[in-house]
Amino acid sequence: MRTRYGAQPNPAGGFDFRVWAPRQRSLRVRVQHQEYTFRQESEGDFFLNVPDAVTGQDYFLVTDTGADRPDPAARYQPKGVHGPSRLCDGSAFNWTDSSWKGLPLKDYVFYELHTGAFTDRGTFDAIVERLDHLADLGITAIELMPIAEFPGRRNWGYDGVSLYAPHSAYGGPDGLRKLVDACHARNFAVVLDVVYNHLGPEGNYLGEFAPYFTAKYQTPWGDALDYSRPEVRRFFVDNALYWLSEFHIDALRLDAVHGIFDDSPKHILQQLSEEFTAAAQVLGRQAWLIAESESGDVRDLGIDAIWHDEFHHALIPILTGNRRGYLRKYGDTKQVAQAATEGFVIWESSGPFHPTELVSFIQNHDQVANPCLGDRQGSMLTFRQQQVAAAVLCFSPWLPLIFMGQEYGETNPFLYFVSHTDAALVEAVRTGRRAEFASFYETREFPDPQDAHTFSRCRLDWTKLNQRPYLELFSTYRDLLALRKRLTWPAKGQVKARYAETSGWLVLTRPDAILVANLSDSPVDVDLGAARGELLWSTTPAPVIANSNLSIEPWSAAIYTSS
């Protein structure tokens, strides 16, 4: 599936180069040490075929001022965001997943990970070595935080600027293809987090070539991307199709779509959804779009599922006592019940949600690093509290997401980190992050995002899996995910809730099972009437039952069949 922009092999030989550059009077490309001049076509497109260009050669675009610039649609940036681009032939990779057709969305159990911090080596290849662990856990989809080329070797990925180039430090394009191929061999889907609301501040040369941005709308990152322009729309829609076709990615998680502004007759997300779905059908695969949206419901734009932050917001203040910042509006059992049965609690919705339309979690990269100051639940909660949280997450009807290390109670923090080269930018990042989350850091030292130690502290400690109680918590998640797979898939509205705001107990009922959870420090008695059947799972060996009353200990949970 050929995209419009970038350098791509020509079937007749060499490489075709196309750049949207209306702000350039002339444009050249230097392949190795030989320069060639583009011809300008309509609408500011510059095109050139270099018949003797071959895969593996490096090239720069040379602007009309003589500046060397990487290709805005470069497929590989082996020397970073300021270095030369490298010619790649995506069709040369030897895929082994020809029988892979994707997974239905209802079968997704997500595992979000940061490639650099997931292992000591921090590469795509190193992730492959841990796939058996994830298979044993019961994961069906790995979700990669953004991997587009960003400045330096340490970054969350949301500062990417070469959006078509898998990060060089992680293993580049073929490293990503090997990971996806290995995942499909294990019947794992691969979800990629992509950023279509802004580009990072360092190495962002798009504005030198064309008016990609507009001051008409402002985002937390500055001027918004100008989706009123067809060329901008093409650049980003093609990026989604590129991941789908050339890398066999199964789903995209669209970062912060509330930062995407478009008053065109057809919203950019609608166009993206239509073309993405059509391309997946042509390829004979199931593929999905999932959005993060702080502005509420975006299902009417063709988005398949939405990140369910309010599930986290409702439950975590009860567990941790943290009611700072945006968590101050949450933290009672009624909200947990609503989040687990209806969906949104405070945010607006266009109607009831189907179970496949929300992705729920009790940890993710943002919710660990921001309101929890980098502290993971493994360092804040008791073992029993972690078990109860896992039970509520896995029993809820929504698609569950587990953040790397959550499954065994990792205690190493997950903090915000960068490795910019511009000193003024580094200070701006420090100041901006400190101001944005000041309400959470009133009594804590703010970790320096630029310090390499900040990043190294975030790596998972895999030796914990050989120790108690980490191994026991892993078994809890494994058992709960296995049980979830056996339960009847609920239809919209089939999960019901009862709760007590004062005593903190919660009962969730699915078509064939009941969860009873005590989200408090005191024992409680819960009347289950005739609904309770066989005990399927519990945090304690044998919950005490008298008549129809279940006596449940503090921070405990039990799952029964429904009679």
C-alpha positions as CSV (number, residue, x, y, z in Angstrom):
1,M,0.0,0.0,0.0
2,R,1.9,3.0,-1.3
3,T,1.7,6.3,0.7
4,R,2.0,9.7,-1.0
5,Y,5.0,11.2,0.7
6,G,8.5,10.0,1.5
7,A,11.1,7.9,-0.4
8,Q,9.8,4.6,-1.7
9,P,11.2,2.0,-4.1
10,N,10.1,2.3,-7.7
11,P,9.2,-1.1,-9.3
12,A,11.1,0.0,-12.4
13,G,14.3,0.8,-10.4
14,G,15.6,3.3,-7.9
15,F,13.6,5.3,-5.4
16,D,10.8,7.9,-5.9
17,F,11.0,10.9,-3.6
18,R,8.0,13.1,-2.9
19,V,7.8,16.0,-0.5
20,W,5.1,18.6,0.2
21,A,7.1,21.8,0.4
22,P,5.2,24.9,-0.8
23,R,7.5,27.0,1.4
24,Q,10.6,26.0,-0.7
25,R,11.4,27.7,-4.0
26,S,13.6,24.8,-4.9
27,L,14.5,21.5,-3.3
28,R,17.3,19.0,-3.8
29,V,18.1,15.6,-2.4
30,R,21.7,14.4,-1.6
31,V,21.9,10.6,-1.7
32,Q,25.3,9.6,-0.3
33,H,27.4,12.3,-1.9
34,Q,25.4,12.9,-5.1
35,E,22.8,15.7,-5.4
36,Y,19.7,15.6,-7.5
37,T,17.1,18.4,-8.1
38,F,13.4,17.9,-7.6
39,R,10.8,19.1,-10.1
40,Q,7.9,21.0,-8.6
41,E,4.5,19.8,-9.3
42,S,1.1,21.3,-8.5
43,E,-0.1,22.1,-4.9
44,G,3.5,22.5,-3.7
45,D,4.6,18.8,-4.3
46,F,8.2,18.2,-5.2
47,F,8.9,14.9,-7.0
48,L,12.0,13.1,-8.1
49,N,13.1,9.6,-9.2
50,V,16.7,8.6,-8.5
51,P,17.2,5.5,-10.7
52,D,20.5,4.4,-9.0
53,A,19.4,4.9,-5.4
54,V,19.4,1.6,-3.4
55,T,18.1,0.4,0.0
56,G,20.4,1.3,2.9
57,Q,21.8,4.5,1.5
58,D,21.5,7.7,3.5
59,Y,20.1,11.0,2.2
60,F,19.3,14.5,3.2
61,L,16.8,17.0,1.7
62,V,18.6,20.2,0.8
63,T,16.5,23.3,1.2
64,D,16.7,26.5,-0.9
65,T,18.9,28.0,1.8
66,G,21.3,25.1,1.6
67,A,20.3,23.5,4.9
68,D,20.4,19.7,5.3
69,R,17.1,18.4,6.6
70,P,15.8,14.9,7.2
71,D,12.8,13.8,5.1
72,P,9.5,14.7,6.9
73,A,8.3,11.2,5.9
74,A,11.6,9.3,6.5
75,R,11.2,5.6,7.1
76,Y,14.4,5.4,9.2
77,Q,16.5,7.9,11.1
78,P,19.5,5.8,12.2
79,K,21.4,8.9,13.6
80,G,18.5,10.6,15.2
81,V,16.1,13.4,14.5
82,H,18.7,15.8,13.1
83,G,20.6,13.2,11.0
84,P,20.2,11.8,7.5
85,S,17.3,9.7,6.5
86,R,17.9,6.1,5.2
87,L,16.3,4.5,2.2
88,C,14.2,1.4,3.1
89,D,12.3,-1.2,1.2
90,G,9.4,-2.4,3.4
91,S,8.5,-5.2,1.0
92,A,11.9,-6.9,1.6
93,F,11.0,-8.3,5.0
94,N,10.2,-12.0,5.2
95,W,6.9,-12.1,7.0
96,T,5.7,-15.5,8.4
97,D,2.2,-14.3,9.5
98,S,0.3,-14.9,6.2
99,S,-2.5,-16.8,8.1
100,W,-2.9,-14.0,10.7
101,K,-6.3,-12.2,10.3
102,G,-6.3,-10.3,13.5
103,L,-8.5,-10.6,16.6
104,P,-12.1,-9.5,17.3
105,L,-12.0,-6.5,19.6
106,K,-13.8,-8.5,22.4
107,D,-10.8,-10.8,22.7
108,Y,-8.3,-8.0,23.4
109,V,-6.6,-8.0,26.8
110,F,-4.1,-5.2,26.5
111,Y,-0.6,-5.0,28.0
112,E,0.8,-1.5,27.7
113,L,4.6,-1.2,27.7
114,H,7.4,1.3,27.1
115,T,10.0,-0.3,24.8
116,G,12.9,1.4,26.5
117,A,11.9,0.6,30.1
118,F,10.3,-2.8,29.6
119,T,13.8,-4.6,29.6
120,D,17.4,-3.6,30.4
121,R,18.2,-3.7,26.7
122,G,15.3,-1.6,25.8
123,T,14.8,-3.0,22.3
124,F,12.1,-4.6,20.2
125,D,14.1,-7.8,20.2
126,A,14.2,-7.8,24.0
127,I,10.4,-7.6,24.1
128,V,10.2,-10.8,22.0
129,E,12.2,-12.6,24.7
130,R,9.4,-11.8,27.2
131,L,6.4,-12.8,25.1
132,D,6.1,-16.2,26.7
133,H,5.7,-14.4,30.1
134,L,2.8,-12.4,28.6
135,A,1.3,-15.5,27.1
136,D,1.3,-17.2,30.4
137,L,-0.3,-14.2,32.0
138,G,-3.2,-14.3,29.5
139,I,-2.5,-11.2,27.4
140,T,-3.8,-11.1,23.9
141,A,-2.5,-7.7,22.7
142,I,0.7,-5.7,23.5
143,E,0.3,-2.0,23.3
144,L,3.5,0.0,22.5
145,M,3.9,3.5,23.7
146,P,4.9,5.7,20.8
147,I,8.0,4.5,18.9
148,A,8.3,7.2,16.2
149,E,11.8,8.7,16.2
150,F,12.3,11.2,19.0
151,P,15.3,13.2,20.3
152,G,17.9,11.2,22.0
153,R,17.5,7.7,23.4
154,R,15.1,8.4,26.4
155,N,11.6,9.6,25.9
156,W,8.0,8.6,26.5
157,G,7.6,8.9,22.7
158,Y,5.1,11.7,22.6
159,D,7.9,14.0,21.4
160,G,8.2,12.1,18.2
161,V,9.0,14.1,15.0
162,S,9.8,11.5,12.4
163,L,6.4,9.9,12.5
164,Y,7.1,7.2,9.8
165,A,10.4,6.1,11.4
166,P,10.5,3.4,14.2
167,H,13.0,4.6,16.7
168,S,16.6,3.7,15.9
169,A,17.6,2.9,19.5
170,Y,14.8,0.4,19.7
171,G,15.8,-1.5,16.6
172,G,14.4,0.5,13.7
173,P,11.9,-0.6,11.1
174,D,13.0,-4.3,10.8
175,G,13.2,-4.6,14.6
176,L,9.6,-3.6,14.8
177,R,8.6,-6.0,12.0
178,K,10.3,-8.8,13.8
179,L,8.4,-8.0,17.0
180,V,5.0,-7.9,15.2
181,D,5.8,-11.1,13.4
182,A,6.7,-12.8,16.6
183,C,3.5,-11.6,18.3
184,H,1.3,-12.9,15.5
185,A,3.0,-16.2,15.8
186,R,1.8,-16.3,19.4
187,N,-1.7,-15.1,18.5
188,F,-1.0,-11.7,20.0
189,A,-2.3,-8.5,18.4
190,V,-0.1,-5.4,18.3
191,V,-1.4,-2.0,19.2
192,L,0.6,1.1,18.4
193,D,0.2,4.4,20.2
194,V,0.3,7.2,17.6
195,V,0.4,11.0,18.1
196,Y,-1.7,13.0,15.6
197,N,-2.3,16.1,17.8
198,H,1.2,17.6,17.8
199,L,4.9,16.9,17.0
200,G,7.7,17.2,19.5
201,P,9.6,20.5,19.8
202,E,13.1,19.2,18.9
203,G,13.8,18.1,15.3
204,N,10.4,19.2,14.1
205,Y,11.3,20.6,10.6
206,L,7.8,20.3,9.1
207,G,7.2,24.1,9.2
208,E,10.2,24.8,7.0
209,F,8.6,22.8,4.2
210,A,4.9,23.5,4.5
211,P,2.1,25.1,6.6
212,Y,1.4,22.0,8.7
213,F,0.3,24.1,11.7
214,T,-2.2,26.8,12.3
215,A,-2.5,29.5,15.0
216,K,-6.3,29.3,14.7
217,Y,-6.4,26.6,17.4
218,Q,-4.0,26.3,20.4
219,T,-3.1,23.0,22.1
220,P,-1.0,22.4,25.2
221,W,1.9,21.9,22.8
222,G,1.4,25.2,20.7
223,D,-0.2,25.7,17.4
224,A,-2.5,22.9,16.3
225,L,-2.0,20.8,13.2
226,D,-4.0,22.3,10.3
227,Y,-6.3,19.5,9.2
228,S,-8.2,21.9,6.9
229,R,-5.4,21.3,4.4
230,P,-5.7,18.1,2.3
231,E,-2.0,17.6,2.3
232,V,-1.8,17.5,6.1
233,R,-4.7,15.1,6.2
234,R,-3.0,12.9,3.6
235,F,0.3,12.9,5.6
236,F,-1.4,11.7,8.8
237,V,-4.0,9.3,7.3
238,D,-1.2,7.7,5.2
239,N,0.8,7.3,8.4
240,A,-2.0,5.2,9.9
241,L,-2.2,3.1,6.7
242,Y,1.6,2.7,6.7
243,W,1.6,1.1,10.1
244,L,-1.4,-1.2,9.1
245,S,0.1,-2.3,5.8
246,E,3.9,-2.2,6.0
247,F,4.1,-3.3,9.7
248,H,0.9,-5.4,10.1
249,I,-0.1,-3.4,13.1
250,D,-3.6,-4.5,14.4
251,A,-4.8,-1.4,16.1
252,L,-3.8,2.2,16.7
253,R,-4.3,4.1,20.0
254,L,-4.8,7.7,19.0
255,D,-3.3,10.0,21.7
256,A,-5.3,12.9,23.1
257,V,-7.8,13.4,20.3
258,H,-9.2,16.4,22.2
259,G,-6.0,18.1,20.9
260,I,-7.1,17.5,17.3
261,F,-9.1,20.4,15.9
262,D,-10.9,20.2,12.6
263,D,-14.0,22.1,11.4
264,S,-14.0,20.5,7.9
265,P,-17.2,19.0,6.6
266,K,-15.7,15.6,7.3
267,H,-13.6,15.5,10.5
268,I,-10.1,14.1,10.1
269,L,-11.0,11.2,12.5
270,Q,-13.9,10.2,10.4
271,Q,-11.7,10.2,7.3
272,L,-9.0,8.2,9.1
273,S,-11.6,5.7,10.3
274,E,-13.1,5.2,6.9
275,E,-9.8,4.7,5.1
276,F,-8.3,2.6,7.9
277,T,-11.3,0.3,7.9
278,A,-11.4,0.0,4.1
279,A,-7.6,-0.8,4.0
280,A,-8.0,-3.5,6.6
281,Q,-10.8,-5.1,4.6
282,V,-8.7,-5.1,1.5
283,L,-5.9,-6.8,3.5
284,G,-8.3,-9.3,4.9
285,R,-7.6,-8.4,8.5
286,Q,-9.5,-7.1,11.5
287,A,-8.0,-3.8,12.7
288,W,-9.2,-1.2,15.1
289,L,-8.9,2.5,16.2
290,I,-8.9,3.3,19.9
291,A,-8.8,6.9,21.2
292,E,-7.8,8.8,24.3
293,S,-10.3,11.6,24.7
294,E,-10.6,14.0,27.7
295,S,-13.5,15.7,25.9
296,G,-15.7,12.6,26.1
297,D,-17.4,10.4,23.5
298,V,-16.0,10.2,20.0
299,R,-17.7,7.1,18.8
300,D,-19.7,9.1,16.3
301,L,-16.5,9.8,14.4
302,G,-15.9,6.1,13.7
303,I,-13.6,5.3,16.7
304,D,-14.0,1.7,17.8
305,A,-13.1,2.2,21.5
306,I,-12.2,4.9,24.0
307,W,-9.7,4.8,26.9
308,H,-11.8,4.7,30.1
309,D,-9.8,7.0,32.4
310,E,-12.8,7.4,34.7
311,F,-12.6,3.7,35.7
312,H,-9.2,4.5,37.1
313,H,-10.3,7.8,38.6
314,A,-13.2,6.3,40.5
315,L,-11.4,3.4,42.0
316,I,-7.9,4.7,42.7
317,P,-8.8,7.4,45.3
318,I,-10.6,4.7,47.3
319,L,-7.5,2.5,47.3
320,T,-4.8,5.2,47.8
321,G,-6.6,8.1,49.5
322,N,-5.1,10.4,46.8
323,R,-7.7,13.0,46.0
324,R,-5.4,15.7,44.6
325,G,-5.7,17.4,41.3
326,Y,-8.2,15.9,38.9
327,L,-8.9,13.0,41.3
328,R,-10.7,15.4,43.7
329,K,-14.0,14.8,41.9
330,Y,-13.8,11.0,42.4
331,G,-13.5,8.4,45.1
332,D,-16.8,6.8,46.2
333,T,-18.3,3.3,45.7
334,K,-21.2,4.7,43.7
335,Q,-18.8,6.0,41.1
336,V,-17.0,2.7,40.9
337,A,-20.3,1.0,40.3
338,Q,-21.2,3.5,37.6
339,A,-17.8,3.2,35.9
340,A,-18.0,-0.6,35.9
341,T,-21.5,-0.8,34.5
342,E,-22.4,2.3,32.5
343,G,-19.1,3.8,31.5
344,F,-18.5,7.5,32.0
345,V,-19.0,9.0,35.4
346,I,-18.7,12.7,35.0
347,W,-17.7,12.9,31.3
348,E,-20.4,13.3,28.7
349,S,-21.5,10.3,26.6
350,S,-23.7,9.9,23.5
351,G,-25.3,6.9,25.0
352,P,-24.7,3.5,26.7
353,F,-21.5,1.7,25.9
354,H,-21.1,-1.8,24.5
355,P,-18.4,-3.8,26.4
356,T,-16.0,-3.5,23.5
357,E,-16.2,0.3,23.4
358,L,-14.2,1.1,26.5
359,V,-10.7,0.1,27.5
360,S,-10.4,0.1,31.3
361,F,-7.4,0.1,33.6
362,I,-6.1,0.8,37.1
363,Q,-2.7,1.8,35.9
364,N,-1.2,3.3,32.7
365,H,1.8,5.4,31.9
366,D,0.0,8.7,32.6
367,Q,-1.9,7.6,35.7
368,V,1.3,6.3,37.4
369,A,3.6,9.1,36.5
370,N,1.2,12.1,37.0
371,P,-1.2,11.8,39.9
372,C,0.8,9.1,41.7
373,L,4.1,10.9,41.3
374,G,5.6,7.9,39.6
375,D,4.7,5.6,42.4
376,R,3.3,2.3,41.3
377,Q,0.5,0.5,43.1
378,G,3.0,-2.1,44.1
379,S,4.7,0.5,46.4
380,M,1.5,2.2,47.6
381,L,-1.0,-0.7,48.2
382,T,-1.1,-3.8,50.2
383,F,-1.0,-7.1,48.5
384,R,-4.7,-7.6,49.3
385,Q,-5.6,-4.2,47.9
386,Q,-3.8,-5.0,44.7
387,Q,-5.8,-8.3,44.4
388,V,-9.1,-6.5,44.9
389,A,-8.3,-3.9,42.3
390,A,-7.3,-6.7,39.9
391,A,-10.6,-8.5,40.5
392,V,-12.7,-5.4,39.8
393,L,-10.7,-4.7,36.7
394,C,-10.9,-8.2,35.3
395,F,-14.6,-8.7,36.2
396,S,-15.8,-5.5,34.6
397,P,-17.3,-5.8,31.1
398,W,-14.8,-3.5,29.5
399,L,-11.6,-4.4,27.7
400,P,-8.9,-4.7,30.4
401,L,-5.5,-3.0,30.1
402,I,-2.5,-3.9,32.3
403,F,0.5,-1.6,32.5
404,M,3.9,-3.3,32.4
405,G,4.9,-4.7,35.7
406,Q,1.4,-4.3,37.2
407,E,0.8,-8.0,37.0
408,Y,3.4,-8.8,39.7
409,G,3.3,-5.6,41.7
410,E,6.4,-3.8,40.3
411,T,7.7,-1.2,42.9
412,N,10.2,0.6,40.6
413,P,8.6,4.0,39.7
414,F,7.5,5.1,36.3
415,L,8.4,8.7,35.8
416,Y,8.4,11.2,32.9
417,F,11.8,11.3,31.1
418,V,13.4,12.9,28.1
419,S,16.8,13.3,26.5
420,H,16.7,16.6,24.6
421,T,19.9,18.3,23.4
422,D,18.7,21.9,23.7
423,A,19.4,23.3,27.2
424,A,16.6,25.9,26.9
425,L,14.1,23.3,25.9
426,V,15.2,21.0,28.7
427,E,14.5,23.8,31.2
428,A,11.2,24.5,29.6
429,V,10.2,20.9,30.0
430,R,11.2,20.9,33.6
431,T,9.3,24.1,34.3
432,G,6.2,23.0,32.3
433,R,5.9,19.6,33.9
434,R,6.4,21.0,37.4
435,A,3.7,23.6,36.8
436,E,1.2,21.2,35.2
437,F,1.3,18.8,38.1
438,A,2.1,21.2,41.0
439,S,-1.0,20.1,43.0
440,F,0.5,16.5,43.1
441,Y,4.0,17.6,44.1
442,E,3.3,19.9,46.9
443,T,5.2,17.7,49.4
444,R,7.5,15.8,47.0
445,E,10.7,16.6,45.1
446,F,10.1,16.9,41.4
447,P,12.2,14.3,39.5
448,D,14.3,15.9,36.7
449,P,13.0,14.5,33.4
450,Q,16.4,15.0,31.7
451,D,18.4,13.1,34.3
452,A,19.4,9.7,33.0
453,H,18.8,8.2,36.5
454,T,15.2,9.2,36.3
455,F,14.8,6.9,33.3
456,S,17.0,4.0,34.7
457,R,14.8,3.9,37.8
458,C,11.8,3.1,35.6
459,R,13.0,-0.2,34.2
460,L,11.2,-3.3,35.3
461,D,13.0,-5.5,37.8
462,W,12.3,-9.0,36.3
463,T,14.0,-10.7,39.2
464,K,10.9,-9.9,41.4
465,L,9.0,-12.7,39.6
466,N,11.1,-15.2,41.5
467,Q,10.1,-13.8,44.8
468,R,7.0,-13.6,47.0
469,P,4.6,-11.9,47.1
470,Y,5.2,-10.8,43.5
471,L,4.8,-14.4,42.1
472,E,1.5,-14.7,44.0
473,L,0.1,-11.5,42.5
474,F,1.1,-12.7,39.0
475,S,-0.9,-15.9,39.8
476,T,-3.9,-13.7,40.8
477,Y,-3.9,-11.9,37.5
478,R,-3.3,-15.1,35.5
479,D,-6.2,-16.8,37.3
480,L,-8.5,-13.8,36.9
481,L,-7.8,-13.4,33.2
482,A,-8.3,-17.1,32.7
483,L,-11.7,-16.9,34.5
484,R,-12.7,-13.9,32.5
485,K,-12.1,-15.9,29.3
486,R,-14.5,-18.6,30.6
487,L,-17.3,-16.3,31.5
488,T,-20.1,-15.5,29.2
489,W,-19.4,-12.3,27.1
490,P,-22.0,-9.7,28.4
491,A,-24.2,-7.7,26.1
492,K,-24.6,-4.0,26.5
493,G,-26.2,-3.2,29.9
494,Q,-26.0,-6.8,31.2
495,V,-23.6,-6.0,34.0
496,K,-25.5,-4.7,37.1
497,A,-24.2,-3.2,40.3
498,R,-25.2,-2.9,44.0
499,Y,-23.1,-0.9,46.4
500,A,-23.0,0.7,49.8
501,E,-21.4,4.2,49.9
502,T,-21.0,4.1,53.7
503,S,-19.5,0.6,54.2
504,G,-17.7,0.3,50.9
505,W,-18.9,-3.0,49.5
506,L,-19.6,-3.5,45.8
507,V,-21.5,-6.3,44.0
508,L,-21.2,-6.7,40.2
509,T,-23.4,-9.2,38.4
510,R,-22.7,-10.6,35.0
511,P,-25.0,-13.1,33.2
512,D,-23.3,-16.1,34.8
513,A,-21.2,-14.7,37.7
514,I,-21.2,-12.4,40.7
515,L,-18.3,-10.4,42.1
516,V,-18.4,-9.3,45.7
517,A,-15.7,-6.8,46.8
518,N,-15.0,-5.0,50.0
519,L,-13.3,-1.7,49.3
520,S,-12.8,-0.7,52.9
521,D,-10.7,-1.3,56.0
522,S,-13.5,-3.0,57.9
523,P,-15.2,-6.4,57.5
524,V,-18.7,-6.2,56.0
525,D,-21.7,-8.5,55.6
526,V,-23.3,-8.6,52.1
527,D,-26.7,-10.2,51.5
528,L,-26.5,-12.1,48.2
529,G,-29.9,-13.7,48.5
530,A,-30.4,-16.7,46.2
531,A,-28.1,-15.3,43.5
532,R,-24.9,-16.9,44.8
533,G,-23.8,-20.2,43.4
534,E,-20.4,-22.0,43.3
535,L,-17.2,-20.2,44.5
536,L,-15.0,-19.6,41.5
537,W,-12.2,-17.4,43.0
538,S,-11.5,-15.4,46.1
539,T,-8.8,-13.5,47.9
540,T,-9.3,-15.7,51.0
541,P,-9.5,-19.5,50.9
542,A,-13.1,-19.8,52.2
543,P,-15.3,-16.7,52.7
544,V,-17.7,-17.1,55.6
545,I,-21.3,-17.6,54.6
546,A,-24.3,-17.5,57.0
547,N,-27.6,-18.1,55.4
548,S,-27.6,-15.7,52.4
549,N,-25.0,-13.3,54.0
550,L,-21.4,-13.3,52.9
551,S,-19.0,-12.0,55.6
552,I,-16.1,-10.5,53.7
553,E,-12.9,-9.3,55.2
554,P,-11.3,-5.9,54.6
555,W,-10.0,-5.4,51.1
556,S,-11.2,-8.8,49.9
557,A,-13.2,-10.1,46.9
558,A,-14.9,-13.3,45.8
559,I,-16.4,-14.4,42.5
560,Y,-19.3,-16.9,42.4
561,T,-21.4,-18.4,39.7
562,S,-24.9,-17.0,39.7
563,S,-27.6,-19.5,40.6
